[in-house]
Amino acid sequence: MSNSQNGNGQGGKAELPGQQPSGEQVRRRQRDIEEQSQQVRQALNLIAEALDQGTNVSPETMSHAKAQILRLHLYLDDLTQLLGSID
């Protein structure tokens, strides 16, 4: 998956090199980041609840949390690149 694609199939138009980002592109990235932040929060809450109850956390749960964090990181990288292209 490229950084500019959302895992929900909501990938935006590909930005051309040197193209000025639109306000809508920035808002879309912001929405992606907010939604993904919620996914990270939910994944980490599952882990915290398991640990609070003294139960083991499965490797699948840990992998899921790592994947959600990585996706958020990619979205943040996209936003950084998008904002960096503003002259």
N, CA, C and O atoms as a Maestro MAE file, in Angstrom:
{
 s_m_m2io_version
 :::
 2.0.0
}

f_m_ct {
 s_m_title
 :::
 protein
 m_atom[348] {
  # First column is atom index #
  i_m_mmod_type
  r_m_x_coord
  r_m_y_coord
  r_m_z_coord
  i_m_residue_number
  s_m_chain_name
  s_m_pdb_residue_name
  s_m_pdb_atom_name
  i_m_atomic_number
  :::
  1 25 0.846 -1.171 0.000 1 A "MET " " N  " 7
  2 3 0.000 0.000 0.000 1 A "MET " " CA " 6
  3 2 0.888 1.229 0.000 1 A "MET " " C  " 6
  4 15 1.821 1.333 0.796 1 A "MET " " O  " 8
  5 25 0.597 2.152 -0.889 2 A "SER " " N  " 7
  6 3 1.373 3.378 -0.907 2 A "SER " " CA " 6
  7 2 0.916 4.282 0.222 2 A "SER " " C  " 6
  8 15 -0.180 4.115 0.757 2 A "SER " " O  " 8
  9 25 1.746 5.225 0.577 3 A "ASN " " N  " 7
  10 3 1.410 6.130 1.661 3 A "ASN " " CA " 6
  11 2 0.165 6.936 1.373 3 A "ASN " " C  " 6
  12 15 -0.534 7.333 2.305 3 A "ASN " " O  " 8
  13 25 -0.137 7.193 0.097 4 A "SER " " N  " 7
  14 3 -1.262 8.062 -0.219 4 A "SER " " CA " 6
  15 2 -2.580 7.312 -0.307 4 A "SER " " C  " 6
  16 15 -3.603 7.907 -0.646 4 A "SER " " O  " 8
  17 25 -2.579 6.003 -0.005 5 A "GLN " " N  " 7
  18 3 -3.814 5.240 -0.043 5 A "GLN " " CA " 6
  19 2 -4.271 4.933 1.365 5 A "GLN " " C  " 6
  20 15 -3.468 4.626 2.246 5 A "GLN " " O  " 8
  21 25 -5.579 5.020 1.564 6 A "ASN " " N  " 7
  22 3 -6.172 4.672 2.832 6 A "ASN " " CA " 6
  23 2 -6.522 3.200 2.780 6 A "ASN " " C  " 6
  24 15 -6.985 2.719 1.745 6 A "ASN " " O  " 8
  25 25 -6.319 2.477 3.852 7 A "GLY " " N  " 7
  26 3 -6.638 1.070 3.900 7 A "GLY " " CA " 6
  27 2 -8.116 0.794 3.688 7 A "GLY " " C  " 6
  28 15 -8.492 -0.350 3.432 7 A "GLY " " O  " 8
  29 25 -8.962 1.806 3.787 8 A "ASN " " N  " 7
  30 3 -10.388 1.636 3.562 8 A "ASN " " CA " 6
  31 2 -10.759 1.885 2.118 8 A "ASN " " C  " 6
  32 15 -11.944 1.977 1.798 8 A "ASN " " O  " 8
  33 25 -9.782 1.996 1.238 9 A "GLY " " N  " 7
  34 3 -10.070 2.239 -0.160 9 A "GLY " " CA " 6
  35 2 -10.405 3.689 -0.456 9 A "GLY " " C  " 6
  36 15 -10.999 3.989 -1.491 9 A "GLY " " O  " 8
  37 25 -10.032 4.587 0.435 10 A "GLN " " N  " 7
  38 3 -10.337 5.988 0.249 10 A "GLN " " CA " 6
  39 2 -9.112 6.766 -0.219 10 A "GLN " " C  " 6
  40 15 -8.953 7.938 0.120 10 A "GLN " " O  " 8
  41 25 -8.258 6.127 -0.986 11 A "GLY " " N  " 7
  42 3 -7.059 6.796 -1.470 11 A "GLY " " CA " 6
  43 2 -7.431 7.992 -2.313 11 A "GLY " " C  " 6
  44 15 -8.396 7.954 -3.077 11 A "GLY " " O  " 8
  45 25 -6.669 9.047 -2.170 12 A "GLY " " N  " 7
  46 3 -6.976 10.256 -2.906 12 A "GLY " " CA " 6
  47 2 -6.299 10.272 -4.254 12 A "GLY " " C  " 6
  48 15 -5.624 9.321 -4.650 12 A "GLY " " O  " 8
  49 25 -6.497 11.378 -4.951 13 A "LYS " " N  " 7
  50 3 -5.814 11.547 -6.224 13 A "LYS " " CA " 6
  51 2 -4.322 11.593 -5.960 13 A "LYS " " C  " 6
  52 15 -3.870 12.171 -4.972 13 A "LYS " " O  " 8
  53 25 -3.577 10.988 -6.838 14 A "ALA " " N  " 7
  54 3 -2.122 11.026 -6.685 14 A "ALA " " CA " 6
  55 2 -1.647 12.435 -6.976 14 A "ALA " " C  " 6
  56 15 -2.020 13.034 -7.984 14 A "ALA " " O  " 8
  57 25 -0.834 12.949 -6.098 15 A "GLU " " N  " 7
  58 3 -0.299 14.280 -6.308 15 A "GLU " " CA " 6
  59 2 0.888 14.193 -7.261 15 A "GLU " " C  " 6
  60 15 1.738 13.311 -7.139 15 A "GLU " " O  " 8
  61 25 0.929 15.109 -8.197 16 A "LEU " " N  " 7
  62 3 2.039 15.161 -9.131 16 A "LEU " " CA " 6
  63 2 3.170 15.940 -8.495 16 A "LEU " " C  " 6
  64 15 2.928 16.867 -7.722 16 A "LEU " " O  " 8
  65 25 4.418 15.573 -8.814 17 A "PRO " " N  " 7
  66 3 5.544 16.334 -8.268 17 A "PRO " " CA " 6
  67 2 5.409 17.803 -8.631 17 A "PRO " " C  " 6
  68 15 5.138 18.140 -9.783 17 A "PRO " " O  " 8
  69 25 5.597 18.667 -7.662 18 A "GLY " " N  " 7
  70 3 5.523 20.107 -7.893 18 A "GLY " " CA " 6
  71 2 4.113 20.658 -7.846 18 A "GLY " " C  " 6
  72 15 3.926 21.872 -7.922 18 A "GLY " " O  " 8
  73 25 3.106 19.788 -7.722 19 A "GLN " " N  " 7
  74 3 1.725 20.249 -7.656 19 A "GLN " " CA " 6
  75 2 1.437 20.772 -6.260 19 A "GLN " " C  " 6
  76 15 1.826 20.158 -5.266 19 A "GLN " " O  " 8
  77 25 0.755 21.907 -6.188 20 A "GLN " " N  " 7
  78 3 0.394 22.477 -4.897 20 A "GLN " " CA " 6
  79 2 -0.732 21.642 -4.284 20 A "GLN " " C  " 6
  80 15 -1.710 21.330 -4.964 20 A "GLN " " O  " 8
  81 25 -0.601 21.282 -3.014 21 A "PRO " " N  " 7
  82 3 -1.673 20.537 -2.372 21 A "PRO " " CA " 6
  83 2 -2.884 21.438 -2.157 21 A "PRO " " C  " 6
  84 15 -2.745 22.625 -1.861 21 A "PRO " " O  " 8
  85 25 -4.052 20.869 -2.307 22 A "SER " " N  " 7
  86 3 -5.266 21.637 -2.079 22 A "SER " " CA " 6
  87 2 -5.661 21.522 -0.612 22 A "SER " " C  " 6
  88 15 -5.184 20.651 0.115 22 A "SER " " O  " 8
  89 25 -6.536 22.415 -0.202 23 A "GLY " " N  " 7
  90 3 -7.059 22.345 1.157 23 A "GLY " " CA " 6
  91 2 -7.777 21.036 1.398 23 A "GLY " " C  " 6
  92 15 -7.725 20.487 2.499 23 A "GLY " " O  " 8
  93 25 -8.454 20.526 0.362 24 A "GLU " " N  " 7
  94 3 -9.174 19.260 0.493 24 A "GLU " " CA " 6
  95 2 -8.201 18.113 0.717 24 A "GLU " " C  " 6
  96 15 -8.498 17.207 1.495 24 A "GLU " " O  " 8
  97 25 -7.050 18.124 0.061 25 A "GLN " " N  " 7
  98 3 -6.054 17.065 0.265 25 A "GLN " " CA " 6
  99 2 -5.553 17.071 1.701 25 A "GLN " " C  " 6
  100 15 -5.389 16.017 2.314 25 A "GLN " " O  " 8
  101 25 -5.313 18.260 2.230 26 A "VAL " " N  " 7
  102 3 -4.839 18.364 3.619 26 A "VAL " " CA " 6
  103 2 -5.929 17.895 4.570 26 A "VAL " " C  " 6
  104 15 -5.643 17.165 5.519 26 A "VAL " " O  " 8
  105 25 -7.178 18.302 4.335 27 A "ARG " " N  " 7
  106 3 -8.283 17.875 5.191 27 A "ARG " " CA " 6
  107 2 -8.486 16.358 5.118 27 A "ARG " " C  " 6
  108 15 -8.780 15.723 6.130 27 A "ARG " " O  " 8
  109 25 -8.331 15.783 3.934 28 A "ARG " " N  " 7
  110 3 -8.468 14.334 3.781 28 A "ARG " " CA " 6
  111 2 -7.396 13.620 4.602 28 A "ARG " " C  " 6
  112 15 -7.682 12.640 5.290 28 A "ARG " " O  " 8
  113 25 -6.168 14.115 4.526 29 A "ARG " " N  " 7
  114 3 -5.092 13.496 5.314 29 A "ARG " " CA " 6
  115 2 -5.394 13.627 6.802 29 A "ARG " " C  " 6
  116 15 -5.154 12.701 7.576 29 A "ARG " " O  " 8
  117 25 -5.924 14.789 7.196 30 A "GLN " " N  " 7
  118 3 -6.255 14.999 8.599 30 A "GLN " " CA " 6
  119 2 -7.329 13.998 9.048 30 A "GLN " " C  " 6
  120 15 -7.222 13.423 10.131 30 A "GLN " " O  " 8
  121 25 -8.349 13.792 8.232 31 A "ARG " " N  " 7
  122 3 -9.398 12.819 8.566 31 A "ARG " " CA " 6
  123 2 -8.819 11.404 8.653 31 A "ARG " " C  " 6
  124 15 -9.155 10.645 9.561 31 A "ARG " " O  " 8
  125 25 -7.946 11.055 7.699 32 A "ASP " " N  " 7
  126 3 -7.300 9.741 7.731 32 A "ASP " " CA " 6
  127 2 -6.539 9.541 9.034 32 A "ASP " " C  " 6
  128 15 -6.609 8.477 9.649 32 A "ASP " " O  " 8
  129 25 -5.815 10.568 9.445 33 A "ILE " " N  " 7
  130 3 -5.013 10.488 10.668 33 A "ILE " " CA " 6
  131 2 -5.912 10.371 11.888 33 A "ILE " " C  " 6
  132 15 -5.632 9.585 12.793 33 A "ILE " " O  " 8
  133 25 -6.989 11.148 11.920 34 A "GLU " " N  " 7
  134 3 -7.912 11.065 13.055 34 A "GLU " " CA " 6
  135 2 -8.554 9.685 13.146 34 A "GLU " " C  " 6
  136 15 -8.655 9.116 14.234 34 A "GLU " " O  " 8
  137 25 -8.989 9.146 12.008 35 A "GLU " " N  " 7
  138 3 -9.600 7.816 12.003 35 A "GLU " " CA " 6
  139 2 -8.596 6.743 12.417 35 A "GLU " " C  " 6
  140 15 -8.923 5.842 13.189 35 A "GLU " " O  " 8
  141 25 -7.381 6.844 11.903 36 A "GLN " " N  " 7
  142 3 -6.377 5.845 12.234 36 A "GLN " " CA " 6
  143 2 -5.953 5.960 13.689 36 A "GLN " " C  " 6
  144 15 -5.628 4.955 14.322 36 A "GLN " " O  " 8
  145 25 -5.954 7.168 14.224 37 A "SER " " N  " 7
  146 3 -5.634 7.348 15.646 37 A "SER " " CA " 6
  147 2 -6.639 6.597 16.509 37 A "SER " " C  " 6
  148 15 -6.272 6.018 17.531 37 A "SER " " O  " 8
  149 25 -7.897 6.604 16.105 38 A "GLN " " N  " 7
  150 3 -8.915 5.853 16.835 38 A "GLN " " CA " 6
  151 2 -8.646 4.348 16.760 38 A "GLN " " C  " 6
  152 15 -8.844 3.629 17.739 38 A "GLN " " O  " 8
  153 25 -8.194 3.878 15.595 39 A "GLN " " N  " 7
  154 3 -7.863 2.457 15.452 39 A "GLN " " CA " 6
  155 2 -6.700 2.076 16.373 39 A "GLN " " C  " 6
  156 15 -6.713 1.012 16.993 39 A "GLN " " O  " 8
  157 25 -5.706 2.945 16.455 40 A "VAL " " N  " 7
  158 3 -4.560 2.694 17.343 40 A "VAL " " CA " 6
  159 2 -5.031 2.667 18.791 40 A "VAL " " C  " 6
  160 15 -4.641 1.791 19.563 40 A "VAL " " O  " 8
  161 25 -5.872 3.630 19.153 41 A "ARG " " N  " 7
  162 3 -6.385 3.700 20.526 41 A "ARG " " CA " 6
  163 2 -7.127 2.415 20.883 41 A "ARG " " C  " 6
  164 15 -6.920 1.861 21.963 41 A "ARG " " O  " 8
  165 25 -7.979 1.944 19.998 42 A "GLN " " N  " 7
  166 3 -8.733 0.718 20.265 42 A "GLN " " CA " 6
  167 2 -7.811 -0.486 20.407 42 A "GLN " " C  " 6
  168 15 -7.993 -1.310 21.304 42 A "GLN " " O  " 8
  169 25 -6.829 -0.588 19.527 43 A "ALA " " N  " 7
  170 3 -5.895 -1.714 19.590 43 A "ALA " " CA " 6
  171 2 -5.099 -1.699 20.890 43 A "ALA " " C  " 6
  172 15 -4.887 -2.744 21.505 43 A "ALA " " O  " 8
  173 25 -4.662 -0.522 21.304 44 A "LEU " " N  " 7
  174 3 -3.873 -0.426 22.536 44 A "LEU " " CA " 6
  175 2 -4.741 -0.618 23.775 44 A "LEU " " C  " 6
  176 15 -4.275 -1.148 24.783 44 A "LEU " " O  " 8
  177 25 -6.001 -0.188 23.703 45 A "ASN " " N  " 7
  178 3 -6.908 -0.418 24.832 45 A "ASN " " CA " 6
  179 2 -7.131 -1.909 25.067 45 A "ASN " " C  " 6
  180 15 -7.209 -2.348 26.214 45 A "ASN " " O  " 8
  181 25 -7.235 -2.693 23.987 46 A "LEU " " N  " 7
  182 3 -7.382 -4.145 24.137 46 A "LEU " " CA " 6
  183 2 -6.190 -4.735 24.878 46 A "LEU " " C  " 6
  184 15 -6.344 -5.597 25.742 46 A "LEU " " O  " 8
  185 25 -5.012 -4.262 24.530 47 A "ILE " " N  " 7
  186 3 -3.792 -4.752 25.191 47 A "ILE " " CA " 6
  187 2 -3.775 -4.326 26.650 47 A "ILE " " C  " 6
  188 15 -3.461 -5.128 27.530 47 A "ILE " " O  " 8
  189 25 -4.110 -3.066 26.909 48 A "ALA " " N  " 7
  190 3 -4.116 -2.559 28.287 48 A "ALA " " CA " 6
  191 2 -5.125 -3.314 29.150 48 A "ALA " " C  " 6
  192 15 -4.839 -3.651 30.299 48 A "ALA " " O  " 8
  193 25 -6.301 -3.577 28.592 49 A "GLU " " N  " 7
  194 3 -7.316 -4.319 29.347 49 A "GLU " " CA " 6
  195 2 -6.835 -5.733 29.680 49 A "GLU " " C  " 6
  196 15 -7.035 -6.215 30.795 49 A "GLU " " O  " 8
  197 25 -6.216 -6.377 28.728 50 A "ALA " " N  " 7
  198 3 -5.705 -7.730 28.973 50 A "ALA " " CA " 6
  199 2 -4.640 -7.712 30.066 50 A "ALA " " C  " 6
  200 15 -4.629 -8.564 30.954 50 A "ALA " " O  " 8
  201 25 -3.760 -6.744 29.988 51 A "LEU " " N  " 7
  202 3 -2.699 -6.663 30.999 51 A "LEU " " CA " 6
  203 2 -3.263 -6.310 32.375 51 A "LEU " " C  " 6
  204 15 -2.791 -6.823 33.390 51 A "LEU " " O  " 8
  205 25 -4.273 -5.432 32.412 52 A "ASP " " N  " 7
  206 3 -4.914 -5.080 33.686 52 A "ASP " " CA " 6
  207 2 -5.565 -6.295 34.338 52 A "ASP " " C  " 6
  208 15 -5.591 -6.411 35.563 52 A "ASP " " O  " 8
  209 25 -6.087 -7.192 33.520 53 A "GLN " " N  " 7
  210 3 -6.746 -8.393 34.026 53 A "GLN " " CA " 6
  211 2 -5.761 -9.514 34.312 53 A "GLN " " C  " 6
  212 15 -6.141 -10.582 34.793 53 A "GLN " " O  " 8
  213 25 -4.501 -9.264 34.013 54 A "GLY " " N  " 7
  214 3 -3.478 -10.266 34.273 54 A "GLY " " CA " 6
  215 2 -3.452 -11.397 33.266 54 A "GLY " " C  " 6
  216 15 -2.888 -12.458 33.531 54 A "GLY " " O  " 8
  217 25 -4.063 -11.175 32.108 55 A "THR " " N  " 7
  218 3 -4.059 -12.211 31.080 55 A "THR " " CA " 6
  219 2 -2.966 -11.921 30.057 55 A "THR " " C  " 6
  220 15 -2.458 -10.805 29.956 55 A "THR " " O  " 8
  221 25 -2.629 -12.939 29.321 56 A "ASN " " N  " 7
  222 3 -1.615 -12.799 28.284 56 A "ASN " " CA " 6
  223 2 -2.193 -12.088 27.065 56 A "ASN " " C  " 6
  224 15 -3.391 -12.163 26.792 56 A "ASN " " O  " 8
  225 25 -1.330 -11.409 26.353 57 A "VAL " " N  " 7
  226 3 -1.711 -10.753 25.109 57 A "VAL " " CA " 6
  227 2 -1.215 -11.631 23.972 57 A "VAL " " C  " 6
  228 15 -0.035 -11.978 23.919 57 A "VAL " " O  " 8
  229 25 -2.103 -11.985 23.074 58 A "SER " " N  " 7
  230 3 -1.726 -12.894 21.994 58 A "SER " " CA " 6
  231 2 -0.792 -12.196 21.004 58 A "SER " " C  " 6
  232 15 -0.831 -10.974 20.856 58 A "SER " " O  " 8
  233 25 0.036 -12.975 20.336 59 A "PRO " " N  " 7
  234 3 0.903 -12.392 19.300 59 A "PRO " " CA " 6
  235 2 0.087 -11.716 18.184 59 A "PRO " " C  " 6
  236 15 0.530 -10.727 17.601 59 A "PRO " " O  " 8
  237 25 -1.096 -12.250 17.893 60 A "GLU " " N  " 7
  238 3 -1.945 -11.646 16.860 60 A "GLU " " CA " 6
  239 2 -2.399 -10.252 17.278 60 A "GLU " " C  " 6
  240 15 -2.428 -9.327 16.466 60 A "GLU " " O  " 8
  241 25 -2.754 -10.114 18.558 61 A "THR " " N  " 7
  242 3 -3.176 -8.805 19.060 61 A "THR " " CA " 6
  243 2 -2.020 -7.815 18.995 61 A "THR " " C  " 6
  244 15 -2.210 -6.656 18.628 61 A "THR " " O  " 8
  245 25 -0.843 -8.264 19.345 62 A "MET " " N  " 7
  246 3 0.330 -7.385 19.277 62 A "MET " " CA " 6
  247 2 0.631 -6.999 17.829 62 A "MET " " C  " 6
  248 15 0.945 -5.842 17.548 62 A "MET " " O  " 8
  249 25 0.537 -7.956 16.917 63 A "SER " " N  " 7
  250 3 0.782 -7.664 15.498 63 A "SER " " CA " 6
  251 2 -0.244 -6.681 14.958 63 A "SER " " C  " 6
  252 15 0.088 -5.793 14.174 63 A "SER " " O  " 8
  253 25 -1.488 -6.844 15.382 64 A "HIS " " N  " 7
  254 3 -2.539 -5.924 14.949 64 A "HIS " " CA " 6
  255 2 -2.228 -4.506 15.421 64 A "HIS " " C  " 6
  256 15 -2.344 -3.556 14.647 64 A "HIS " " O  " 8
  257 25 -1.840 -4.359 16.669 65 A "ALA " " N  " 7
  258 3 -1.508 -3.037 17.209 65 A "ALA " " CA " 6
  259 2 -0.325 -2.429 16.455 65 A "ALA " " C  " 6
  260 15 -0.343 -1.246 16.115 65 A "ALA " " O  " 8
  261 25 0.692 -3.234 16.196 66 A "LYS " " N  " 7
  262 3 1.856 -2.744 15.451 66 A "LYS " " CA " 6
  263 2 1.452 -2.277 14.057 66 A "LYS " " C  " 6
  264 15 1.930 -1.245 13.584 66 A "LYS " " O  " 8
  265 25 0.578 -3.029 13.399 67 A "ALA " " N  " 7
  266 3 0.130 -2.657 12.051 67 A "ALA " " CA " 6
  267 2 -0.644 -1.344 12.078 67 A "ALA " " C  " 6
  268 15 -0.491 -0.513 11.183 67 A "ALA " " O  " 8
  269 25 -1.471 -1.156 13.095 68 A "GLN " " N  " 7
  270 3 -2.236 0.087 13.200 68 A "GLN " " CA " 6
  271 2 -1.312 1.282 13.436 68 A "GLN " " C  " 6
  272 15 -1.528 2.359 12.881 68 A "GLN " " O  " 8
  273 25 -0.296 1.086 14.253 69 A "ILE " " N  " 7
  274 3 0.672 2.161 14.520 69 A "ILE " " CA " 6
  275 2 1.460 2.478 13.256 69 A "ILE " " C  " 6
  276 15 1.697 3.647 12.952 69 A "ILE " " O  " 8
  277 25 1.867 1.451 12.517 70 A "LEU " " N  " 7
  278 3 2.612 1.662 11.277 70 A "LEU " " CA " 6
  279 2 1.765 2.436 10.264 70 A "LEU " " C  " 6
  280 15 2.258 3.361 9.619 70 A "LEU " " O  " 8
  281 25 0.509 2.062 10.127 71 A "ARG " " N  " 7
  282 3 -0.372 2.769 9.190 71 A "ARG " " CA " 6
  283 2 -0.497 4.240 9.587 71 A "ARG " " C  " 6
  284 15 -0.465 5.121 8.728 71 A "ARG " " O  " 8
  285 25 -0.639 4.507 10.889 72 A "LEU " " N  " 7
  286 3 -0.714 5.893 11.353 72 A "LEU " " CA " 6
  287 2 0.577 6.632 11.010 72 A "LEU " " C  " 6
  288 15 0.540 7.784 10.579 72 A "LEU " " O  " 8
  289 25 1.699 5.980 11.196 73 A "HIS " " N  " 7
  290 3 2.996 6.580 10.870 73 A "HIS " " CA " 6
  291 2 3.054 6.950 9.390 73 A "HIS " " C  " 6
  292 15 3.533 8.028 9.038 73 A "HIS " " O  " 8
  293 25 2.570 6.066 8.528 74 A "LEU " " N  " 7
  294 3 2.566 6.346 7.090 74 A "LEU " " CA " 6
  295 2 1.683 7.545 6.765 74 A "LEU " " C  " 6
  296 15 2.046 8.383 5.940 74 A "LEU " " O  " 8
  297 25 0.530 7.625 7.409 75 A "TYR " " N  " 7
  298 3 -0.356 8.770 7.184 75 A "TYR " " CA " 6
  299 2 0.312 10.069 7.638 75 A "TYR " " C  " 6
  300 15 0.184 11.102 6.980 75 A "TYR " " O  " 8
  301 25 1.021 10.010 8.762 76 A "LEU " " N  " 7
  302 3 1.727 11.204 9.237 76 A "LEU " " CA " 6
  303 2 2.848 11.589 8.277 76 A "LEU " " C  " 6
  304 15 3.072 12.773 8.026 76 A "LEU " " O  " 8
  305 25 3.554 10.591 7.737 77 A "ASP " " N  " 7
  306 3 4.582 10.873 6.727 77 A "ASP " " CA " 6
  307 2 3.972 11.540 5.501 77 A "ASP " " C  " 6
  308 15 4.532 12.491 4.955 77 A "ASP " " O  " 8
  309 25 2.807 11.029 5.070 78 A "ASP " " N  " 7
  310 3 2.109 11.638 3.925 78 A "ASP " " CA " 6
  311 2 1.800 13.105 4.194 78 A "ASP " " C  " 6
  312 15 2.036 13.969 3.350 78 A "ASP " " O  " 8
  313 25 1.270 13.371 5.378 79 A "LEU " " N  " 7
  314 3 0.913 14.748 5.710 79 A "LEU " " CA " 6
  315 2 2.159 15.628 5.751 79 A "LEU " " C  " 6
  316 15 2.133 16.768 5.286 79 A "LEU " " O  " 8
  317 25 3.231 15.109 6.298 80 A "THR " " N  " 7
  318 3 4.491 15.867 6.343 80 A "THR " " CA " 6
  319 2 4.962 16.215 4.927 80 A "THR " " C  " 6
  320 15 5.356 17.350 4.660 80 A "THR " " O  " 8
  321 25 4.919 15.242 4.034 81 A "GLN " " N  " 7
  322 3 5.318 15.491 2.639 81 A "GLN " " CA " 6
  323 2 4.393 16.482 1.976 81 A "GLN " " C  " 6
  324 15 4.844 17.365 1.246 81 A "GLN " " O  " 8
  325 25 3.102 16.347 2.220 82 A "LEU " " N  " 7
  326 3 2.122 17.236 1.620 82 A "LEU " " CA " 6
  327 2 2.350 18.675 2.098 82 A "LEU " " C  " 6
  328 15 2.363 19.607 1.294 82 A "LEU " " O  " 8
  329 25 2.526 18.842 3.394 83 A "LEU " " N  " 7
  330 3 2.757 20.186 3.926 83 A "LEU " " CA " 6
  331 2 4.116 20.735 3.490 83 A "LEU " " C  " 6
  332 15 4.272 21.941 3.300 83 A "LEU " " O  " 8
  333 25 5.101 19.839 3.334 84 A "GLY " " N  " 7
  334 3 6.418 20.267 2.892 84 A "GLY " " CA " 6
  335 2 6.423 20.754 1.446 84 A "GLY " " C  " 6
  336 15 7.332 21.476 1.035 84 A "GLY " " O  " 8
  337 25 5.413 20.362 0.675 85 A "SER " " N  " 7
  338 3 5.357 20.782 -0.721 85 A "SER " " CA " 6
  339 2 4.719 22.155 -0.902 85 A "SER " " C  " 6
  340 15 4.675 22.686 -2.012 85 A "SER " " O  " 8
  341 25 4.232 22.719 0.182 86 A "ILE " " N  " 7
  342 3 3.643 24.061 0.103 86 A "ILE " " CA " 6
  343 2 4.777 25.073 0.060 86 A "ILE " " C  " 6
  344 15 5.660 25.080 0.917 86 A "ILE " " O  " 8
  345 25 4.734 25.909 -0.933 87 A "ASP " " N  " 7
  346 3 5.801 26.928 -1.073 87 A "ASP " " CA " 6
  347 2 5.569 28.113 -0.180 87 A "ASP " " C  " 6
  348 15 6.366 29.050 -0.178 87 A "ASP " " O  " 8
  :::
 }
 m_bond[347] {
  # First column is bond index #
  i_m_from
  i_m_to
  i_m_order
  :::
  1 1 2 1
  2 2 3 1
  3 3 4 2
  4 3 5 1
  5 5 6 1
  6 6 7 1
  7 7 8 2
  8 7 9 1
  9 9 10 1
  10 10 11 1
  11 11 12 2
  12 11 13 1
  13 13 14 1
  14 14 15 1
  15 15 16 2
  16 15 17 1
  17 17 18 1
  18 18 19 1
  19 19 20 2
  20 19 21 1
  21 21 22 1
  22 22 23 1
  23 23 24 2
  24 23 25 1
  25 25 26 1
  26 26 27 1
  27 27 28 2
  28 27 29 1
  29 29 30 1
  30 30 31 1
  31 31 32 2
  32 31 33 1
  33 33 34 1
  34 34 35 1
  35 35 36 2
  36 35 37 1
  37 37 38 1
  38 38 39 1
  39 39 40 2
  40 39 41 1
  41 41 42 1
  42 42 43 1
  43 43 44 2
  44 43 45 1
  45 45 46 1
  46 46 47 1
  47 47 48 2
  48 47 49 1
  49 49 50 1
  50 50 51 1
  51 51 52 2
  52 51 53 1
  53 53 54 1
  54 54 55 1
  55 55 56 2
  56 55 57 1
  57 57 58 1
  58 58 59 1
  59 59 60 2
  60 59 61 1
  61 61 62 1
  62 62 63 1
  63 63 64 2
  64 63 65 1
  65 65 66 1
  66 66 67 1
  67 67 68 2
  68 67 69 1
  69 69 70 1
  70 70 71 1
  71 71 72 2
  72 71 73 1
  73 73 74 1
  74 74 75 1
  75 75 76 2
  76 75 77 1
  77 77 78 1
  78 78 79 1
  79 79 80 2
  80 79 81 1
  81 81 82 1
  82 82 83 1
  83 83 84 2
  84 83 85 1
  85 85 86 1
  86 86 87 1
  87 87 88 2
  88 87 89 1
  89 89 90 1
  90 90 91 1
  91 91 92 2
  92 91 93 1
  93 93 94 1
  94 94 95 1
  95 95 96 2
  96 95 97 1
  97 97 98 1
  98 98 99 1
  99 99 100 2
  100 99 101 1
  101 101 102 1
  102 102 103 1
  103 103 104 2
  104 103 105 1
  105 105 106 1
  106 106 107 1
  107 107 108 2
  108 107 109 1
  109 109 110 1
  110 110 111 1
  111 111 112 2
  112 111 113 1
  113 113 114 1
  114 114 115 1
  115 115 116 2
  116 115 117 1
  117 117 118 1
  118 118 119 1
  119 119 120 2
  120 119 121 1
  121 121 122 1
  122 122 123 1
  123 123 124 2
  124 123 125 1
  125 125 126 1
  126 126 127 1
  127 127 128 2
  128 127 129 1
  129 129 130 1
  130 130 131 1
  131 131 132 2
  132 131 133 1
  133 133 134 1
  134 134 135 1
  135 135 136 2
  136 135 137 1
  137 137 138 1
  138 138 139 1
  139 139 140 2
  140 139 141 1
  141 141 142 1
  142 142 143 1
  143 143 144 2
  144 143 145 1
  145 145 146 1
  146 146 147 1
  147 147 148 2
  148 147 149 1
  149 149 150 1
  150 150 151 1
  151 151 152 2
  152 151 153 1
  153 153 154 1
  154 154 155 1
  155 155 156 2
  156 155 157 1
  157 157 158 1
  158 158 159 1
  159 159 160 2
  160 159 161 1
  161 161 162 1
  162 162 163 1
  163 163 164 2
  164 163 165 1
  165 165 166 1
  166 166 167 1
  167 167 168 2
  168 167 169 1
  169 169 170 1
  170 170 171 1
  171 171 172 2
  172 171 173 1
  173 173 174 1
  174 174 175 1
  175 175 176 2
  176 175 177 1
  177 177 178 1
  178 178 179 1
  179 179 180 2
  180 179 181 1
  181 181 182 1
  182 182 183 1
  183 183 184 2
  184 183 185 1
  185 185 186 1
  186 186 187 1
  187 187 188 2
  188 187 189 1
  189 189 190 1
  190 190 191 1
  191 191 192 2
  192 191 193 1
  193 193 194 1
  194 194 195 1
  195 195 196 2
  196 195 197 1
  197 197 198 1
  198 198 199 1
  199 199 200 2
  200 199 201 1
  201 201 202 1
  202 202 203 1
  203 203 204 2
  204 203 205 1
  205 205 206 1
  206 206 207 1
  207 207 208 2
  208 207 209 1
  209 209 210 1
  210 210 211 1
  211 211 212 2
  212 211 213 1
  213 213 214 1
  214 214 215 1
  215 215 216 2
  216 215 217 1
  217 217 218 1
  218 218 219 1
  219 219 220 2
  220 219 221 1
  221 221 222 1
  222 222 223 1
  223 223 224 2
  224 223 225 1
  225 225 226 1
  226 226 227 1
  227 227 228 2
  228 227 229 1
  229 229 230 1
  230 230 231 1
  231 231 232 2
  232 231 233 1
  233 233 234 1
  234 234 235 1
  235 235 236 2
  236 235 237 1
  237 237 238 1
  238 238 239 1
  239 239 240 2
  240 239 241 1
  241 241 242 1
  242 242 243 1
  243 243 244 2
  244 243 245 1
  245 245 246 1
  246 246 247 1
  247 247 248 2
  248 247 249 1
  249 249 250 1
  250 250 251 1
  251 251 252 2
  252 251 253 1
  253 253 254 1
  254 254 255 1
  255 255 256 2
  256 255 257 1
  257 257 258 1
  258 258 259 1
  259 259 260 2
  260 259 261 1
  261 261 262 1
  262 262 263 1
  263 263 264 2
  264 263 265 1
  265 265 266 1
  266 266 267 1
  267 267 268 2
  268 267 269 1
  269 269 270 1
  270 270 271 1
  271 271 272 2
  272 271 273 1
  273 273 274 1
  274 274 275 1
  275 275 276 2
  276 275 277 1
  277 277 278 1
  278 278 279 1
  279 279 280 2
  280 279 281 1
  281 281 282 1
  282 282 283 1
  283 283 284 2
  284 283 285 1
  285 285 286 1
  286 286 287 1
  287 287 288 2
  288 287 289 1
  289 289 290 1
  290 290 291 1
  291 291 292 2
  292 291 293 1
  293 293 294 1
  294 294 295 1
  295 295 296 2
  296 295 297 1
  297 297 298 1
  298 298 299 1
  299 299 300 2
  300 299 301 1
  301 301 302 1
  302 302 303 1
  303 303 304 2
  304 303 305 1
  305 305 306 1
  306 306 307 1
  307 307 308 2
  308 307 309 1
  309 309 310 1
  310 310 311 1
  311 311 312 2
  312 311 313 1
  313 313 314 1
  314 314 315 1
  315 315 316 2
  316 315 317 1
  317 317 318 1
  318 318 319 1
  319 319 320 2
  320 319 321 1
  321 321 322 1
  322 322 323 1
  323 323 324 2
  324 323 325 1
  325 325 326 1
  326 326 327 1
  327 327 328 2
  328 327 329 1
  329 329 330 1
  330 330 331 1
  331 331 332 2
  332 331 333 1
  333 333 334 1
  334 334 335 1
  335 335 336 2
  336 335 337 1
  337 337 338 1
  338 338 339 1
  339 339 340 2
  340 339 341 1
  341 341 342 1
  342 342 343 1
  343 343 344 2
  344 343 345 1
  345 345 346 1
  346 346 347 1
  347 347 348 2
  :::
 }
}
